[in-house]
């Protein structure tokens, strides 16, 4: 199962993780140097949630980000799914 929100479409983004070594210039050192660099993924905050659909009168299980949960609380399920 892919890590994608069904309402907002949020998905993992990519970045880097740096390994630093040295003493900061604030602490009278020569400065921090990057000694290693590895790729990493920033994952979205996804939750599996059962949501009541009043139009179809049944529960729907969705994989939602927490931002999508707030959107559904504010606008309603039908409006959020229509926009998606």
N, C-alpha and C positions, 0 to 999 in steps of 0.2 A: 504494500500500500504506500503510495507516494505521500510525501509530507507537504500537501497543498491544502489550503483552506478553501472550502467549497463556496463561501460567500465573498470573501475579499480577494482570493487568489494569491495570498501570500505564500511564498515558497522559500526554500533555503537560499541564502546568498553566500558568496565566497569572500574570503579575506585572508589575512596573514597573521601569524602569531610570531612575535619577535622575541628572541632571547638576548637580554642585555647584560653587559658586564662593565664594571668600573665604578668610580665614585663620582657623584654628580658635582657639577661646578659650584652649586650652592654650598656644598659641603667641602669646598676648597680642593676638589679633585680635578682631574684632567677632563672629565666628562664621560658620559655613558656611550659605549660603542655597541653596535649590533653585532653579535657573534653568530647568530643563526636565524634562519627564517624558514618557517614551515607553513604550508597552506592549511586552512581550516574552514569549517562551514559554520555559519550563523543560522541556527534552526529557528523556525517560527514557533511560538508558544501555542501548540495545538491541543485541543481537548475533544474527546469523543462525547457527544451530547445528544440525548433524546429530546426532541422538540415537538410540541403538539402543533399539528397543522389543522386549523379550524375549518379550512375549505374542504379538505378530504376527510376530516374527522378521524385522524389516526396520528400515531407518533411516527416521526422520521428520525433516523439516526444520522447525524451529520458530523463531519470532522471539522471543527471550527477553531479559529484563532480566538483569543480572548477579546481582541478588538471587535471581531464579528459578533461575539456574544453581547457586547455593549451596544452594537448597532441594532441587533434584533430587539433588545430591551427598549431601545429608543423609538425605532420606526415600526417594529412589528415584523413577523416572519415573512408575510406575503410580500411586503415592500422590499425587504432585504433580498429575497430570492429573485424577485422580478428584476432588480437592478443587476444582480449577478448573471 
